[in-house]
Amino acid sequence: MKQILTIGILLGVFCMPALSQKPYKIAFYNLENFFDLQNDPDVLDDEFTPEGPKKWTQEKYDKKLANIEKVLFDISAINKDYPAVIGVCEVENRNVLEDIVSTKKLSPADFRIVHYDSPEARGVDAAFLYRPDVLKLEGSKAFRTIVPSLSDFKTRDIVTMWGKIENEDFFFMVAHWPSRLGGKEASEFKRIAVGKQMREIADSVRALRPGTKVIMMGDFNDDPTDKSIAGEEGMYARLKLKDIKANDYYAPYAELLKAGYGTLAYGDAWNIFDNIVVSGNLISKDSNGLKLKKGKKSKFYGNIFKRHYMVQKEGQFKGYPLRTFVGNNFQGGYSDHFPVYIYVGK
């Protein structure tokens, strides 16, 4: 009888539905001008060709590829699991993305690609890499970025994809917002417009599928406390947990900014332009299932990935992210931004 009971217990254990053993990582990384070597006559990519001022050769391309592989693999090593979703920007085309996912250290993840060519003048885009064993993709779409007061405005698209993780509906967005060219204040209206557009897209999805969990990410060229993200006229993301309701959006990187952290530096000041914003039902006590989680040793819901090898060790930009180029001088670095990531789990 004992033996029968033991076998029954073991069978019960092995027949139980698989639960998420580890929280899923969702990451974003600005790849800093990751161009291929080809001169595309339809975009302004001449700078990044073997004949251009940066002398963008196969050797330099391979170095950049190896650097990106290292960073993404080291993010995976944190909890010995590849990210479920990685949003990227400043990548020229699908060919570059194919090279990234085919690298030796990343190929075991079997990443799939969601990419659309955008109307940006230099031809750089935002895109997704995702694990099909985690995200069961149902669809994707690129939205043209709209600034109502500029009828012919062309920049990077807002790339979206949706599907299920553990049978829960998820909607992802990645974007690279208009820069601060001309000054922060003078250009702010553009970023406010894109923040509002992303909020409206997210709200429309949740109106159709109320339980959908939304994750918006990208290089927003603004801090999480700026009007484009926190303001009512923009994305209107809440900055404090006590204010969060299921229908709201939460910007976890505001707390890191307040604590003095940053993802890029300019003029000896740190900013967090690389943001991940989540819907309130990933935080709210009133919702079930997968939730935003803190790392084991972190007091923040947002995380910045920074390692010594990614940091400039000397010179004018000492302490800054070690970038690929300074002007036309090849630094052999990684990016002028640090990646960010969050955990989602039970």
C-alpha positions as CSV (number, residue, x, y, z in Angstrom):
1,M,0.0,0.0,0.0
2,K,2.9,2.4,0.9
3,Q,4.5,1.8,-2.5
4,I,1.2,2.5,-4.3
5,L,0.8,5.8,-2.4
6,T,4.4,6.8,-3.1
7,I,4.0,6.1,-6.9
8,G,0.7,8.1,-6.8
9,I,2.4,11.1,-5.2
10,L,5.2,11.0,-7.7
11,L,2.8,10.8,-10.6
12,G,0.9,13.7,-9.2
13,V,4.0,15.8,-9.0
14,F,5.2,15.1,-12.5
15,C,1.7,15.6,-13.9
16,M,1.3,19.0,-12.3
17,P,1.2,21.9,-14.8
18,A,4.6,23.6,-15.1
19,L,4.8,26.8,-13.1
20,S,7.2,29.7,-13.7
21,Q,10.3,28.8,-11.7
22,K,12.0,32.1,-12.4
23,P,10.6,35.6,-13.0
24,Y,10.8,36.6,-16.7
25,K,13.2,39.4,-17.6
26,I,12.0,42.1,-20.0
27,A,14.9,44.2,-21.3
28,F,15.5,47.3,-23.4
29,Y,18.8,48.3,-25.0
30,N,19.7,51.3,-27.2
31,L,22.4,49.7,-29.5
32,E,23.9,53.1,-30.5
33,N,24.0,53.2,-34.3
34,F,24.3,49.6,-35.1
35,F,24.5,49.8,-39.0
36,D,25.4,47.1,-41.5
37,L,28.2,47.8,-44.0
38,Q,26.0,48.3,-47.0
39,N,25.3,51.7,-48.5
40,D,21.5,51.9,-48.7
41,P,20.6,54.6,-51.3
42,D,17.2,55.2,-49.7
43,V,18.6,56.4,-46.3
44,L,21.4,58.6,-45.0
45,D,23.7,55.8,-43.8
46,D,26.9,56.8,-45.8
47,E,28.6,57.7,-42.5
48,F,28.6,54.0,-41.6
49,T,30.2,52.4,-44.6
50,P,33.8,51.4,-45.3
51,E,34.2,54.5,-47.4
52,G,32.5,56.9,-45.0
53,P,34.1,59.1,-42.4
54,K,33.8,56.4,-39.7
55,K,35.5,53.8,-41.9
56,W,32.9,51.2,-40.8
57,T,34.6,48.0,-41.7
58,Q,33.8,44.3,-41.2
59,E,36.3,44.2,-38.3
60,K,34.6,47.1,-36.5
61,Y,31.2,45.6,-37.2
62,D,32.3,42.2,-35.8
63,K,33.6,43.9,-32.7
64,K,30.3,45.7,-32.2
65,L,28.4,42.4,-32.7
66,A,30.6,40.6,-30.1
67,N,30.1,43.5,-27.6
68,I,26.3,43.3,-28.0
69,E,26.4,39.5,-27.6
70,K,28.4,39.9,-24.4
71,V,26.1,42.4,-22.8
72,L,22.9,40.5,-23.7
73,F,24.4,37.2,-22.5
74,D,25.6,38.7,-19.3
75,I,22.1,40.0,-18.6
76,S,20.9,36.4,-19.2
77,A,23.4,35.2,-16.6
78,I,21.8,37.2,-13.8
79,N,19.3,34.5,-13.0
80,K,20.6,32.0,-15.6
81,D,17.7,32.7,-18.0
82,Y,17.6,34.5,-21.3
83,P,15.2,37.5,-21.3
84,A,11.7,36.7,-22.5
85,V,11.6,40.0,-24.5
86,I,14.3,42.4,-25.5
87,G,13.4,45.8,-27.1
88,V,16.1,47.5,-29.0
89,C,16.6,50.7,-31.0
90,E,19.2,52.4,-33.2
91,V,19.5,49.2,-35.4
92,E,19.6,49.7,-39.1
93,N,17.7,46.7,-40.4
94,R,16.6,43.1,-39.9
95,N,20.0,41.8,-41.2
96,V,21.7,43.2,-38.1
97,L,19.1,41.7,-35.9
98,E,19.6,38.3,-37.6
99,D,23.3,38.5,-36.9
100,I,22.7,39.3,-33.2
101,V,20.3,36.4,-32.6
102,S,22.6,34.0,-34.5
103,T,25.7,34.7,-32.2
104,K,27.0,31.6,-30.4
105,K,26.0,32.8,-26.9
106,L,22.5,34.0,-27.9
107,S,21.4,31.4,-30.4
108,P,20.4,28.8,-27.7
109,A,17.5,31.2,-26.8
110,D,16.0,30.8,-30.3
111,F,15.1,34.5,-30.3
112,R,12.5,35.6,-33.0
113,I,12.4,39.0,-34.4
114,V,9.7,41.7,-34.8
115,H,11.0,44.5,-37.0
116,Y,9.6,47.1,-39.5
117,D,11.5,49.6,-41.6
118,S,10.6,53.1,-40.4
119,P,10.7,56.4,-42.3
120,E,13.6,57.7,-40.1
121,A,16.1,59.6,-42.4
122,R,19.1,57.6,-41.3
123,G,17.2,54.3,-41.5
124,V,17.5,53.3,-37.9
125,D,14.6,51.4,-36.3
126,A,13.2,50.0,-33.1
127,A,12.5,46.3,-32.9
128,F,11.9,43.3,-30.6
129,L,13.6,40.1,-29.9
130,Y,11.5,37.5,-28.1
131,R,11.5,33.9,-26.9
132,P,8.7,31.9,-28.6
133,D,8.8,29.4,-25.7
134,V,7.7,32.2,-23.4
135,L,5.7,34.7,-25.5
136,K,3.1,33.0,-27.8
137,L,3.0,35.7,-30.4
138,E,-0.4,36.6,-31.8
139,G,0.4,39.6,-33.9
140,S,2.5,42.8,-34.4
141,K,2.1,46.2,-35.9
142,A,4.2,49.3,-36.5
143,F,2.5,52.7,-35.9
144,R,3.8,55.8,-37.5
145,T,4.8,58.4,-34.9
146,I,2.5,61.4,-35.1
147,V,3.2,64.9,-33.9
148,P,-0.1,66.8,-34.8
149,S,1.5,70.2,-35.3
150,L,4.1,68.8,-37.7
151,S,2.2,67.3,-40.6
152,D,5.3,65.8,-42.4
153,F,7.2,64.7,-39.3
154,K,9.2,61.5,-39.9
155,T,11.0,59.6,-37.2
156,R,11.2,56.0,-35.8
157,D,8.0,54.0,-35.7
158,I,6.3,52.7,-32.5
159,V,6.6,49.0,-32.8
160,T,4.0,46.8,-31.1
161,M,3.5,43.1,-30.6
162,W,1.1,41.0,-28.5
163,G,0.5,37.5,-27.4
164,K,0.2,35.4,-24.3
165,I,2.6,34.6,-21.5
166,E,1.4,31.8,-19.2
167,N,-2.0,32.2,-20.9
168,E,-2.2,35.9,-19.9
169,D,-2.6,38.7,-22.5
170,F,0.4,40.9,-23.0
171,F,0.9,43.9,-25.2
172,F,4.4,45.3,-25.8
173,M,5.5,48.6,-27.3
174,V,9.0,49.9,-28.1
175,A,9.9,53.3,-29.4
176,H,12.7,55.8,-29.8
177,W,11.2,59.2,-29.2
178,P,12.3,62.5,-30.9
179,S,15.6,63.8,-29.7
180,R,16.3,67.0,-27.7
181,L,17.8,68.7,-30.8
182,G,17.3,72.4,-30.4
183,G,17.0,72.1,-26.6
184,K,14.9,70.2,-24.2
185,E,12.1,72.8,-23.9
186,A,11.9,73.7,-27.6
187,S,11.6,70.0,-28.6
188,E,9.5,68.8,-25.6
189,F,6.2,69.1,-27.5
190,K,7.3,66.3,-29.8
191,R,8.0,63.8,-27.0
192,I,4.7,64.8,-25.2
193,A,2.8,64.0,-28.4
194,V,4.5,60.5,-28.7
195,G,3.9,59.8,-25.0
196,K,0.2,60.6,-25.5
197,Q,0.0,58.5,-28.7
198,M,1.5,55.5,-26.9
199,R,-0.9,55.9,-24.0
200,E,-3.8,56.1,-26.4
201,I,-2.7,52.9,-28.2
202,A,-2.4,51.1,-24.9
203,D,-5.8,52.3,-23.7
204,S,-7.5,51.2,-26.9
205,V,-6.0,47.7,-26.5
206,R,-7.2,47.5,-22.9
207,A,-10.6,48.7,-23.9
208,L,-10.9,45.7,-26.2
209,R,-9.2,43.3,-23.8
210,P,-9.5,44.7,-20.3
211,G,-7.2,42.2,-18.6
212,T,-4.3,42.9,-21.0
213,K,-1.0,43.7,-19.3
214,V,1.0,46.4,-21.1
215,I,4.7,47.0,-21.1
216,M,6.0,50.1,-22.9
217,M,9.7,50.6,-23.4
218,G,12.3,52.6,-25.3
219,D,14.7,55.5,-25.4
220,F,12.3,58.3,-24.6
221,N,14.9,61.0,-24.6
222,D,13.3,62.2,-21.4
223,D,13.5,61.3,-17.8
224,P,10.6,59.5,-16.2
225,T,9.7,62.6,-14.2
226,D,9.4,64.8,-17.4
227,K,6.0,65.9,-18.8
228,S,6.1,63.5,-21.7
229,I,6.0,60.5,-19.3
230,A,4.6,61.8,-16.0
231,G,2.4,64.6,-17.3
232,E,-1.3,64.4,-18.0
233,E,-0.7,65.7,-21.5
234,G,1.7,62.9,-22.2
235,M,1.8,59.3,-21.2
236,Y,0.6,60.2,-17.7
237,A,2.5,57.4,-15.9
238,R,2.3,57.4,-12.1
239,L,5.6,57.7,-10.2
240,K,4.5,56.4,-6.8
241,L,3.2,52.9,-6.0
242,K,0.6,54.2,-3.6
243,D,-1.1,56.1,-6.5
244,I,-1.4,53.0,-8.8
245,K,-4.8,51.6,-9.8
246,A,-5.3,48.8,-12.3
247,N,-6.2,51.2,-15.1
248,D,-3.1,53.4,-14.5
249,Y,0.5,53.1,-15.8
250,Y,3.6,53.1,-13.6
251,A,7.1,54.4,-14.3
252,P,9.4,52.5,-12.0
253,Y,12.6,54.3,-13.1
254,A,11.6,57.5,-11.4
255,E,12.7,56.1,-8.1
256,L,16.1,55.2,-9.6
257,L,16.5,58.7,-11.0
258,K,15.7,60.2,-7.6
259,A,18.3,57.9,-6.0
260,G,21.0,59.3,-8.4
261,Y,21.2,56.4,-11.0
262,G,21.3,56.9,-14.7
263,T,21.5,55.2,-18.1
264,L,23.5,57.8,-20.0
265,A,25.5,60.9,-19.1
266,Y,25.7,64.3,-20.6
267,G,27.5,67.4,-19.3
268,D,28.5,65.4,-16.1
269,A,24.8,64.9,-15.3
270,W,23.0,61.5,-15.4
271,N,19.7,60.9,-17.0
272,I,17.4,57.9,-17.4
273,F,16.2,58.2,-20.9
274,D,15.9,54.4,-21.2
275,N,12.5,53.6,-19.7
276,I,10.1,50.8,-19.1
277,V,6.5,51.7,-18.2
278,V,4.0,49.1,-17.1
279,S,0.2,49.0,-16.8
280,G,-1.3,49.2,-13.3
281,N,-2.6,45.6,-13.4
282,L,1.0,44.5,-13.2
283,I,1.2,46.2,-9.8
284,S,-2.3,46.5,-8.4
285,K,-3.3,44.3,-5.5
286,D,-6.7,43.8,-7.2
287,S,-5.3,41.9,-10.2
288,N,-4.0,38.3,-10.3
289,G,-1.4,36.4,-12.2
290,L,2.0,37.7,-13.4
291,K,3.2,40.9,-11.6
292,L,6.1,43.3,-11.6
293,K,8.7,42.0,-9.2
294,K,11.9,43.2,-7.6
295,G,15.2,41.5,-8.1
296,K,16.5,39.4,-5.2
297,K,18.9,42.0,-3.9
298,S,17.2,45.2,-5.2
299,K,14.9,47.7,-3.6
300,F,13.7,48.9,-7.0
301,Y,11.3,47.5,-9.5
302,G,13.5,48.9,-12.3
303,N,17.0,47.7,-13.0
304,I,20.0,49.2,-14.9
305,F,22.6,46.8,-16.2
306,K,26.0,48.3,-15.7
307,R,29.3,46.4,-15.6
308,H,32.9,47.7,-15.3
309,Y,33.8,46.7,-18.9
310,M,30.9,48.9,-20.2
311,V,32.3,52.1,-18.6
312,Q,34.9,54.5,-20.0
313,K,38.0,54.3,-17.8
314,E,39.8,57.5,-18.7
315,G,39.7,60.8,-20.5
316,Q,37.0,63.4,-20.9
317,F,34.2,60.9,-20.7
318,K,35.6,58.9,-17.7
319,G,32.7,57.1,-15.9
320,Y,30.3,57.4,-18.9
321,P,29.1,54.4,-20.9
322,L,31.9,53.2,-23.2
323,R,30.6,54.0,-26.6
324,T,31.4,52.7,-30.1
325,F,32.6,56.1,-31.4
326,V,33.4,59.5,-30.1
327,G,33.1,61.6,-33.2
328,N,34.8,59.5,-35.9
329,N,37.2,57.9,-33.5
330,F,36.5,54.2,-32.9
331,Q,36.4,53.4,-29.2
332,G,35.5,49.7,-29.6
333,G,32.8,50.1,-26.9
334,Y,29.3,48.9,-26.4
335,S,26.8,51.8,-26.4
336,D,26.3,55.3,-25.1
337,H,23.4,53.9,-23.1
338,F,23.2,51.2,-20.4
339,P,20.4,48.7,-20.8
340,V,17.5,48.4,-18.5
341,Y,15.3,45.5,-17.5
342,I,12.4,44.5,-15.2
343,Y,11.2,41.2,-13.8
344,V,7.7,39.8,-14.3
345,G,6.7,36.7,-12.3
346,K,4.3,35.1,-9.8
